[in-house]
């Protein structure tokens, strides 16, 4: 009885170990070779990296398709080894003619070299975003219509700007088929300043102007769940 239980335990441990070995088959960045950014002030960089690929049997005969699918999994995600968000990849090069199959794993293992376009803003740099939300506590922005940024109240100079609550908060918006496009812009403006807006004390001008475009300094960069959030200051 004890012998049978011991055999079952050994069999289960062996199965768990085998399952874990298959779950670990994940493409890894093993080496990076940064290239100069197009401009010294640019937050975009081209980085040449060497990756260790684990290709499933289903990609036999169409290796490049399998490689591209694995590389696509990096897109619009923060990759620690590249220290930024991957925007695109190009110039894929297989570094060997043959792959390696190890032990009882059906995956084919080999190295590739690829060029990544990475968005990696730096602390102290200046960025431009479009305001999508204003509140007493912060100003929310979108950079390139994609990346989130936030300017907390503590980083908005109180000697230059002040918060003014909206007088018509929650006012309904009229909509007709003829001016639908105009209403979309109005809706964006209304959402951006529905609770109020930050204004310049001397000029009474709303921060960001009519189009809501605002230039700011980067004082911190926060990474969470494969996403970068920029913290800014004015």
KOLZASE-819788 format. One line per 2 residues: number of its first residue (from 1); for each residue y, z, x of N, C-alpha, C. Coordinates in nm, 3 decimals. Example, Ala and Ser with C-alpha at 12.3 -4.5 7.8 and 13.67 -1.06 7.14 Angstrom:
! KOLZASE-819788
1 = -0.569,0.780,1.319,-0.450,0.780,1.230,-0.330,0.780,1.320 | -0.225,0.708,1.285,-0.106,0.714,1.367,0.003,0.787,1.290;
//
This chain:
! KOLZASE-819788
1 = -0.121,0.000,0.084,0.000,0.000,0.000,0.126,0.000,0.088 | 0.125,0.094,0.186,0.239,0.104,0.276,0.250,-0.023,0.360;
3 = 0.134,-0.080,0.395,0.132,-0.203,0.475,0.191,-0.320,0.399 | 0.158,-0.332,0.268,0.213,-0.439,0.184,0.364,-0.426,0.169;
5 = 0.409,-0.302,0.151,0.553,-0.278,0.136,0.628,-0.314,0.264 | 0.566,-0.282,0.378,0.626,-0.314,0.507,0.637,-0.465,0.526;
7 = 0.533,-0.537,0.482,0.534,-0.684,0.493,0.643,-0.745,0.406 | 0.655,-0.691,0.282,0.759,-0.742,0.191,0.899,-0.717,0.249;
9 = 0.918,-0.598,0.307,1.047,-0.564,0.365,1.079,-0.657,0.481 | 0.977,-0.682,0.566,0.997,-0.772,0.679,1.029,-0.914,0.632;
11 = 0.962,-0.957,0.525,0.984,-1.091,0.468,1.124,-1.103,0.412 | 1.170,-0.997,0.340,1.305,-0.998,0.283,1.412,-0.999,0.391;
13 = 1.390,-0.919,0.497,1.486,-0.916,0.608,1.496,-1.051,0.675 | 1.380,-1.117,0.690,1.376,-1.249,0.752,1.451,-1.351,0.667;
15 = 1.432,-1.341,0.532,1.498,-1.433,0.440,1.649,-1.412,0.442 | 1.694,-1.283,0.443,1.836,-1.252,0.447,1.899,-1.305,0.575;
17 = 1.826,-1.289,0.686,1.876,-1.338,0.814,1.891,-1.489,0.814 | 1.792,-1.556,0.751,1.795,-1.703,0.742,1.911,-1.748,0.654;
19 = 1.931,-1.679,0.540,2.041,-1.714,0.450,2.175,-1.696,0.518 | 2.190,-1.588,0.595,2.316,-1.563,0.664,2.343,-1.671,0.767;
21 = 2.237,-1.718,0.835,2.255,-1.821,0.937,2.305,-1.950,0.876 | 2.262,-1.979,0.751,2.309,-2.100,0.684,2.451,-2.082,0.635;
23 = 2.488,-1.962,0.591,2.622,-1.938,0.540,2.726,-1.945,0.650 | 2.684,-1.926,0.776,2.777,-1.926,0.887,2.812,-2.067,0.933;
25 = 2.752,-2.170,0.873,2.778,-2.307,0.913,2.917,-2.348,0.865 | 3.018,-2.314,0.941,3.155,-2.342,0.903,3.229,-2.405,1.020;
27 = 3.306,-2.510,0.991,3.381,-2.579,1.095,3.481,-2.484,1.159 | 3.485,-2.483,1.293,3.573,-2.392,1.365,3.662,-2.468,1.462;
29 = 3.787,-2.422,1.473,3.878,-2.473,1.575,3.849,-2.394,1.702 | 3.808,-2.462,1.808,3.769,-2.391,1.930,3.871,-2.406,2.043;
31 = 3.962,-2.504,2.031,4.061,-2.524,2.136,4.179,-2.602,2.079 | 4.301,-2.565,2.118,4.420,-2.637,2.073,4.502,-2.681,2.193;
33 = 4.564,-2.800,2.179,4.650,-2.855,2.283,4.780,-2.898,2.217 | 4.879,-2.808,2.208,5.003,-2.842,2.139,5.080,-2.953,2.208;
35 = 5.142,-3.037,2.129,5.229,-3.142,2.180,5.371,-3.111,2.136 | 5.472,-3.163,2.208,5.610,-3.131,2.174,5.645,-3.169,2.031;
37 = 5.727,-3.087,1.965,5.773,-3.117,1.830,5.868,-3.235,1.836 | 5.878,-3.315,1.727,5.969,-3.431,1.725,6.112,-3.393,1.761;
39 = 6.157,-3.276,1.716,6.290,-3.225,1.747,6.277,-3.078,1.786 | 6.363,-3.030,1.878,6.354,-2.889,1.918,6.369,-2.793,1.802;
41 = 6.446,-2.832,1.700,6.471,-2.743,1.587,6.374,-2.766,1.472 | 6.279,-2.858,1.488,6.188,-2.891,1.379,6.084,-2.781,1.359;
43 = 6.049,-2.758,1.233,5.944,-2.660,1.202,5.808,-2.727,1.191 | 5.803,-2.857,1.222,5.676,-2.932,1.222,5.630,-2.956,1.366;
45 = 5.501,-2.947,1.387,5.444,-2.971,1.520,5.317,-3.054,1.507 | 5.291,-3.136,1.609,5.164,-3.207,1.619,5.077,-3.133,1.719;
47 = 4.957,-3.097,1.676,4.867,-3.019,1.761,4.733,-3.090,1.770 | 4.691,-3.118,1.893,4.559,-3.177,1.916,4.460,-3.062,1.934;
49 = 4.352,-3.064,1.856,4.255,-2.954,1.860,4.113,-3.007,1.875 | 4.029,-2.925,1.935,3.887,-2.955,1.945,3.813,-2.866,1.846;
51 = 3.730,-2.927,1.762,3.660,-2.854,1.657,3.509,-2.867,1.672 | 3.440,-2.762,1.632,3.293,-2.764,1.630,3.250,-2.786,1.486;
53 = 3.189,-2.902,1.462,3.153,-2.945,1.327,3.006,-2.914,1.297 | 2.979,-2.873,1.173,2.842,-2.853,1.125,2.825,-2.945,1.004;
55 = 2.754,-3.055,1.022,2.745,-3.157,0.918,2.612,-3.149,0.844 | 2.621,-3.146,0.712,2.501,-3.136,0.628,2.423,-3.268,0.630;
57 = 2.292,-3.264,0.601,2.208,-3.385,0.604,2.257,-3.495,0.510 | 2.327,-3.458,0.403,2.374,-3.557,0.306,2.470,-3.659,0.369;
59 = 2.528,-3.624,0.486,2.623,-3.714,0.551,2.556,-3.801,0.658 | 2.426,-3.802,0.662,2.354,-3.886,0.757,2.385,-4.033,0.729;
61 = 2.429,-4.105,0.831,2.464,-4.245,0.815,2.609,-4.267,0.776 | 2.682,-4.162,0.741,2.824,-4.172,0.708,2.896,-4.049,0.765;
63 = 2.880,-4.035,0.896,2.930,-3.917,0.967,3.081,-3.898,0.949 | 3.157,-4.006,0.964,3.302,-3.994,0.957,3.348,-3.946,0.820;
65 = 3.281,-3.990,0.714,3.315,-3.943,0.579,3.295,-3.792,0.569 | 3.186,-3.744,0.628,3.159,-3.601,0.625,3.261,-3.522,0.705;
67 = 3.299,-3.576,0.820,3.400,-3.510,0.904,3.533,-3.502,0.831 | 3.573,-3.613,0.768,3.700,-3.615,0.696,3.700,-3.514,0.582;
69 = 3.587,-3.503,0.512,3.581,-3.406,0.402,3.599,-3.264,0.454 | 3.541,-3.233,0.568,3.557,-3.100,0.625,3.700,-3.076,0.672;
71 = 3.762,-3.178,0.728,3.901,-3.164,0.773,3.995,-3.149,0.654 | 3.964,-3.217,0.544,4.048,-3.206,0.424,4.052,-3.063,0.370;
73 = 3.949,-2.985,0.401,3.946,-2.846,0.355,4.055,-2.762,0.421 | 4.111,-2.811,0.533,4.219,-2.740,0.601,4.356,-2.768,0.539;
75 = 4.368,-2.878,0.464,4.499,-2.922,0.417,4.568,-2.818,0.329 | 4.697,-2.800,0.354,4.785,-2.708,0.279,4.736,-2.563,0.286;
77 = 4.667,-2.531,0.395,4.623,-2.393,0.417,4.671,-2.345,0.554 | 4.690,-2.214,0.563,4.726,-2.155,0.692,4.600,-2.142,0.777;
79 = 4.606,-2.198,0.898,4.493,-2.190,0.992,4.539,-2.106,1.112 | 4.484,-1.986,1.129,4.529,-1.896,1.236,4.528,-1.959,1.375;
81 = 4.423,-2.037,1.406,4.414,-2.097,1.540,4.528,-2.196,1.566 | 4.581,-2.255,1.459,4.691,-2.350,1.472,4.825,-2.284,1.445;
83 = 4.821,-2.161,1.396,4.940,-2.081,1.367,5.037,-2.152,1.273 | 4.984,-2.215,1.171,5.068,-2.283,1.074,4.986,-2.343,0.962;
85 = 5.056,-2.410,0.870,4.991,-2.475,0.756,4.965,-2.621,0.790 | 4.842,-2.665,0.772,4.804,-2.803,0.803,4.855,-2.897,0.694;
87 = 4.935,-2.995,0.734,4.991,-3.093,0.640,4.907,-3.220,0.638 | 4.860,-3.262,0.755,4.782,-3.387,0.764,4.699,-3.384,0.892;
89 = 4.601,-3.476,0.898,4.521,-3.492,1.020,4.504,-3.641,1.049 | 4.486,-3.673,1.177,4.473,-3.814,1.217,4.404,-3.820,1.354;
91 = 4.380,-3.944,1.399,4.323,-3.969,1.533,4.194,-3.889,1.557 | 4.099,-3.901,1.465,3.972,-3.829,1.480,3.887,-3.897,1.587;
93 = 3.833,-3.818,1.678,3.750,-3.872,1.787,3.622,-3.789,1.800 | 3.507,-3.857,1.792,3.378,-3.790,1.815,3.359,-3.774,1.965;
95 = 3.331,-3.653,2.012,3.322,-3.627,2.156,3.183,-3.646,2.213 | 3.087,-3.686,2.131,2.952,-3.715,2.181,2.886,-3.819,2.092;
97 = 2.789,-3.891,2.148,2.718,-3.994,2.072,2.616,-3.935,1.977 | 2.567,-3.817,2.012,2.462,-3.754,1.932,2.499,-3.610,1.900;
99 = 2.448,-3.563,1.785,2.466,-3.424,1.748,2.341,-3.344,1.783 | 2.348,-3.215,1.759,2.237,-3.125,1.789,2.190,-3.054,1.664;
101 = 2.059,-3.049,1.644,1.999,-2.972,1.535,1.933,-2.849,1.596 | 1.974,-2.732,1.552,1.928,-2.607,1.612,1.831,-2.531,1.522;
103 = 1.721,-2.492,1.579,1.623,-2.406,1.513,1.582,-2.465,1.377 | 1.586,-2.381,1.271,1.542,-2.428,1.140,1.659,-2.474,1.053;
105 = 1.779,-2.485,1.114,1.896,-2.529,1.038,1.895,-2.681,1.023 | 1.921,-2.734,0.904,1.921,-2.879,0.884,2.054,-2.943,0.924;
107 = 2.152,-2.860,0.961,2.284,-2.913,0.993,2.287,-2.977,1.132 | 2.372,-3.078,1.144,2.393,-3.145,1.272,2.522,-3.089,1.333;
109 = 2.517,-3.045,1.459,2.630,-2.979,1.523,2.687,-3.068,1.634 | 2.820,-3.083,1.637,2.884,-3.162,1.742,3.033,-3.131,1.746;
111 = 3.098,-3.175,1.854,3.241,-3.151,1.873,3.321,-3.276,1.839 | 3.443,-3.255,1.788,3.536,-3.365,1.764,3.674,-3.324,1.816;
113 = 3.759,-3.424,1.835,3.900,-3.398,1.868,3.984,-3.463,1.759 | 4.086,-3.393,1.713,4.168,-3.443,1.603,4.312,-3.396,1.620;
115 = 4.405,-3.475,1.569,4.546,-3.437,1.573,4.588,-3.385,1.436 | 4.649,-3.267,1.434,4.698,-3.207,1.310,4.851,-3.208,1.308;
117 = 4.907,-3.235,1.189,5.049,-3.214,1.167,5.060,-3.078,1.099 | 5.130,-2.986,1.163,5.133,-2.847,1.117,5.276,-2.802,1.090;
119 = 5.294,-2.732,0.977,5.423,-2.670,0.946,5.418,-2.526,0.994 | 5.501,-2.494,1.092,5.500,-2.359,1.149,5.643,-2.315,1.181;
121 = 5.715,-2.267,1.079,5.853,-2.221,1.101,5.855,-2.103,1.198 | 5.965,-2.090,1.269,5.978,-1.983,1.368,6.087,-1.885,1.327;
123 = 6.067,-1.760,1.363,6.168,-1.658,1.336,6.296,-1.694,1.410 | 6.409,-1.680,1.341,6.537,-1.713,1.402,6.583,-1.855,1.376;
125 = 6.493,-1.940,1.326,6.531,-2.079,1.296,6.602,-2.086,1.161 | 6.663,-2.200,1.134,6.732,-2.219,1.006,6.656,-2.321,0.922;
127 = 6.641,-2.290,0.795,6.573,-2.378,0.701,6.661,-2.401,0.580 | 6.627,-2.506,0.506,6.698,-2.538,0.382,6.599,-2.534,0.267;
129 = 6.636,-2.465,0.161,6.550,-2.458,0.043,6.631,-2.477,-0.084 | 6.561,-2.499,-0.193,6.628,-2.511,-0.322,6.596,-2.388,-0.406;
131 = 6.699,-2.324,-0.456,6.682,-2.201,-0.534,6.606,-2.231,-0.662 | 6.500,-2.154,-0.687,6.426,-2.168,-0.813,6.429,-2.041,-0.897;
133 = 6.487,-1.934,-0.840,6.499,-1.810,-0.917,6.599,-1.717,-0.848 | 6.685,-1.654,-0.931,6.777,-1.554,-0.880,6.762,-1.426,-0.961;
135 = 6.764,-1.314,-0.892,6.761,-1.184,-0.959,6.844,-1.086,-0.878 | 6.860,-0.967,-0.930,6.935,-0.864,-0.860,6.869,-0.827,-0.728;
137 = 6.738,-0.845,-0.721,6.662,-0.800,-0.604,6.645,-0.906,-0.496 | 6.645,-1.033,-0.535,6.621,-1.136,-0.435,6.661,-1.274,-0.487;
139 = 6.658,-1.369,-0.394,6.677,-1.511,-0.427,6.548,-1.582,-0.387 | 6.485,-1.652,-0.482,6.363,-1.726,-0.453,6.395,-1.873,-0.430;
141 = 6.327,-1.935,-0.332,6.352,-2.075,-0.299,6.221,-2.149,-0.275 | 6.230,-2.282,-0.285,6.121,-2.371,-0.245,6.169,-2.457,-0.130;
143 = 6.090,-2.461,-0.023,6.122,-2.544,0.093,6.040,-2.672,0.083 | 6.108,-2.787,0.092,6.042,-2.917,0.074,5.969,-2.924,-0.060;
145 = 6.015,-2.848,-0.157,5.953,-2.848,-0.289,5.812,-2.793,-0.291 | 5.771,-2.726,-0.183,5.631,-2.683,-0.169,5.615,-2.538,-0.124;
147 = 5.686,-2.501,-0.017,5.664,-2.370,0.046,5.760,-2.266,-0.010 | 5.707,-2.145,-0.032,5.787,-2.038,-0.089,5.870,-1.965,0.015;
149 = 5.991,-1.928,-0.025,6.078,-1.846,0.059,6.150,-1.746,-0.031 | 6.187,-1.634,0.027,6.256,-1.531,-0.049,6.361,-1.464,0.038;
151 = 6.479,-1.444,-0.019,6.586,-1.372,0.051,6.608,-1.241,-0.024 | 6.565,-1.128,0.033,6.581,-1.000,-0.036,6.727,-0.956,-0.042;
153 = 6.758,-0.870,-0.136,6.895,-0.822,-0.156,6.953,-0.765,-0.026 | 6.869,-0.696,0.049,6.916,-0.633,0.173,6.962,-0.734,0.277;
155 = 6.923,-0.862,0.259,6.960,-0.967,0.354,7.070,-1.058,0.299 | 7.129,-1.018,0.187,7.242,-1.092,0.130,7.368,-1.010,0.159;
157 = 7.461,-1.059,0.242,7.579,-0.980,0.281,7.659,-0.933,0.159 | 7.669,-0.802,0.142,7.740,-0.746,0.026,7.891,-0.764,0.036;
159 = 7.942,-0.789,0.157,8.086,-0.810,0.171,8.126,-0.952,0.133 | 8.028,-1.042,0.122,8.056,-1.182,0.086,8.010,-1.219,-0.054;
161 = 7.897,-1.163,-0.097,7.838,-1.203,-0.225,7.816,-1.083,-0.316 | 7.816,-1.110,-0.446,7.786,-1.007,-0.544,7.702,-1.066,-0.657;
163 = 7.627,-0.980,-0.724,7.542,-1.022,-0.835,7.619,-1.014,-0.965 | 7.613,-1.122,-1.044,7.676,-1.124,-1.175,7.572,-1.160,-1.280;
165 = 7.551,-1.068,-1.372,7.451,-1.090,-1.477,7.496,-1.200,-1.571 | 7.399,-1.273,-1.627,7.428,-1.382,-1.720,7.474,-1.327,-1.853;
167 = 7.577,-1.390,-1.911,7.629,-1.347,-2.041,7.550,-1.405,-2.157 | 7.486,-1.522,-2.135,7.409,-1.586,-2.242,7.261,-1.588,-2.209;
169 = 7.211,-1.474,-2.158,7.070,-1.464,-2.121,6.981,-1.491,-2.241 | 6.884,-1.580,-2.220,6.787,-1.608,-2.326,6.838,-1.706,-2.430;
171 = 6.951,-1.772,-2.406,7.004,-1.867,-2.504,6.910,-1.986,-2.516 | 6.878,-2.032,-2.639,6.785,-2.143,-2.658,6.845,-2.274,-2.610;
173 = 6.759,-2.364,-2.566,6.804,-2.492,-2.515,6.780,-2.601,-2.618 | 6.881,-2.686,-2.641,6.867,-2.798,-2.733,6.795,-2.911,-2.661;
175 = 6.712,-2.985,-2.735,6.637,-3.094,-2.672,6.626,-3.212,-2.768 | 6.653,-3.332,-2.717,6.638,-3.454,-2.795,6.568,-3.556,-2.706;
177 = 6.511,-3.660,-2.769,6.440,-3.761,-2.692,6.537,-3.839,-2.603 | 6.661,-3.859,-2.651,6.757,-3.940,-2.578,6.800,-3.875,-2.446;
179 = 6.816,-3.744,-2.447,6.863,-3.680,-2.324,6.757,-3.590,-2.262 | 6.630,-3.632,-2.273,6.519,-3.552,-2.221,6.530,-3.531,-2.071;
181 = 6.567,-3.637,-1.998,6.578,-3.626,-1.853,6.689,-3.530,-1.813 | 6.803,-3.540,-1.884,6.914,-3.449,-1.856,6.875,-3.305,-1.886;
183 = 6.797,-3.288,-1.992,6.756,-3.152,-2.029,6.663,-3.090,-1.926 | 6.584,-3.175,-1.857,6.496,-3.123,-1.753,6.577,-3.059,-1.642;
185 = 6.688,-3.126,-1.602,6.776,-3.069,-1.500,6.841,-2.941,-1.551 | 6.880,-2.942,-1.679,6.942,-2.824,-1.737,6.843,-2.708,-1.743;
187 = 6.717,-2.741,-1.775,6.614,-2.637,-1.781,6.593,-2.573,-1.644 | 6.595,-2.658,-1.541,6.579,-2.605,-1.405,6.695,-2.514,-1.370;
189 = 6.816,-2.558,-1.404,6.935,-2.477,-1.378,6.931,-2.347,-1.456 | 6.886,-2.355,-1.582,6.880,-2.237,-1.668,6.778,-2.136,-1.614;
191 = 6.662,-2.188,-1.572,6.559,-2.101,-1.518,6.605,-2.036,-1.388 | 6.679,-2.114,-1.307,6.725,-2.065,-1.179,6.823,-1.949,-1.194;
193 = 6.903,-1.953,-1.300,7.007,-1.852,-1.316,7.003,-1.786,-1.453 | 6.884,-1.775,-1.513,6.876,-1.722,-1.648,6.914,-1.574,-1.656;
195 = 6.896,-1.500,-1.547,6.932,-1.358,-1.549,7.070,-1.333,-1.491 | 7.127,-1.434,-1.430,7.256,-1.421,-1.363,7.252,-1.499,-1.233;
197 = 7.351,-1.476,-1.148,7.353,-1.548,-1.021,7.434,-1.470,-0.918 | 7.405,-1.501,-0.793,7.482,-1.447,-0.683,7.602,-1.539,-0.660;
199 = 7.721,-1.480,-0.653,7.843,-1.559,-0.637,7.922,-1.509,-0.517 | 8.003,-1.601,-0.463,8.091,-1.566,-0.352,8.209,-1.487,-0.408;
201 = 8.237,-1.373,-0.349,8.341,-1.284,-0.401,8.479,-1.349,-0.404 | 8.510,-1.427,-0.302,8.645,-1.485,-0.292,8.661,-1.609,-0.379;
203 = 8.560,-1.697,-0.378,8.574,-1.825,-0.449,8.512,-1.824,-0.588 | 8.430,-1.723,-0.619,8.356,-1.716,-0.746,8.255,-1.830,-0.762;
205 = 8.229,-1.902,-0.654,8.132,-2.012,-0.659,7.991,-1.955,-0.654 | 7.904,-2.012,-0.737,7.765,-1.969,-0.739,7.696,-2.008,-0.609;
207 = 7.615,-1.919,-0.556,7.547,-1.946,-0.430,7.454,-2.067,-0.445 | 7.460,-2.158,-0.349,7.378,-2.278,-0.356,7.445,-2.394,-0.427;
209 = 7.561,-2.368,-0.489,7.633,-2.475,-0.557,7.560,-2.526,-0.681 | 7.598,-2.644,-0.727,7.541,-2.700,-0.849,7.395,-2.742,-0.832;
211 = 7.360,-2.790,-0.713,7.222,-2.836,-0.692,7.129,-2.725,-0.644 | 7.184,-2.608,-0.614,7.101,-2.494,-0.575,7.042,-2.502,-0.436;
213 = 7.096,-2.590,-0.352,7.045,-2.604,-0.215,7.113,-2.502,-0.125 | 7.031,-2.429,-0.048,7.084,-2.319,0.032,7.020,-2.319,0.171;
215 = 7.105,-2.306,0.273,7.058,-2.295,0.411,7.052,-2.147,0.449 | 6.947,-2.107,0.518,6.930,-1.965,0.550,6.856,-1.949,0.683;
217 = 6.861,-1.827,0.735,6.791,-1.793,0.859,6.654,-1.734,0.828 | 6.556,-1.764,0.912,6.422,-1.706,0.897,6.417,-1.576,0.978;
219 = 6.389,-1.463,0.910,6.377,-1.338,0.983,6.235,-1.283,0.984 | 6.148,-1.337,0.898,6.009,-1.294,0.899,5.921,-1.400,0.831;
221 = 5.794,-1.404,0.871,5.697,-1.497,0.813,5.572,-1.417,0.778 | 5.533,-1.422,0.652,5.419,-1.343,0.605,5.305,-1.436,0.568;
223 = 5.184,-1.408,0.620,5.065,-1.487,0.588,4.972,-1.405,0.501 | 4.932,-1.463,0.388,4.837,-1.396,0.299,4.763,-1.501,0.218;
225 = 4.631,-1.489,0.212,4.547,-1.580,0.133,4.569,-1.727,0.170 | 4.572,-1.756,0.299,4.586,-1.894,0.351,4.722,-1.955,0.319;
227 = 4.822,-1.873,0.285,4.955,-1.923,0.249,5.060,-1.852,0.333 | 5.166,-1.925,0.371,5.279,-1.866,0.441,5.394,-1.845,0.343;
229 = 5.458,-1.730,0.351,5.579,-1.704,0.275,5.689,-1.668,0.374 | 5.802,-1.737,0.361,5.913,-1.716,0.453,6.010,-1.614,0.394;
231 = 6.049,-1.516,0.474,6.152,-1.421,0.435,6.280,-1.460,0.508 | 6.388,-1.479,0.432,6.512,-1.528,0.491,6.627,-1.431,0.479;
233 = 6.737,-1.468,0.543,6.861,-1.391,0.535,6.979,-1.486,0.539 | 7.091,-1.442,0.482,7.211,-1.525,0.480,7.307,-1.482,0.591;
//
